[in-house]
Amino acid sequence: MIKHAAALLLACACCAADAATPIYRCGREYTQTPCPDGKLLESSDPRTAAQRAEAKRVAAKERELAAKMERDRRAQAAANPPSQAAGFTAKPAPSAPAASAAKHKKKRAKPLPAEGTDFKAVEPAKPKSERK
C-alpha cells in the first residue's frame, strides 16, 4: 500500500513538472526552447486525477493480459513442435496410373503472326455440346 502511494506521488510530481515545461512549435518541430516565429502550445493534461488513475489501471491490466497471452502462446508452441522436413533425397510418391496421362493430347502451339501484321481478334468457337 505504501509503495502504491509513493508511486502515485512520484507520478503526480512528474506530471506537475511536465505541465510547467513550455512547448513551442517551430515550423514542423516541437521544442522546449523558444524560436523565432514559434508558437507556445497548451501542454497541460485536461484529465482529472481520477481519469489518470483509471487510465493507469487499465494500462496495467492490459500489460498483465498481454503477458498471460504470451505465456499461453509460448506454452502452446512448446507443446506442438514444428514438423521437420523428411529430407531432400526422398523420392516423391508415385502418381496415378501413367496410362491416364497418355490419353490427354498435347495442344499444339499456334503459329506466331508474321512480322508487321496487325492483331486480329477472333470470337472463340462454341463447345461441341452447344453446336447444332
PyMOL commands that set and color helices and strands:
alter all, ss='L'
color gray80, all
select helices_A, chain A and resi 2-20+49-79+99-103
alter helices_A, ss='H'
color red, helices_A
select strands_A, chain A and resi 23-26+29-31+39-41
alter strands_A, ss='S'
color yellow, strands_A
deselect
rebuild
show_as cartoon
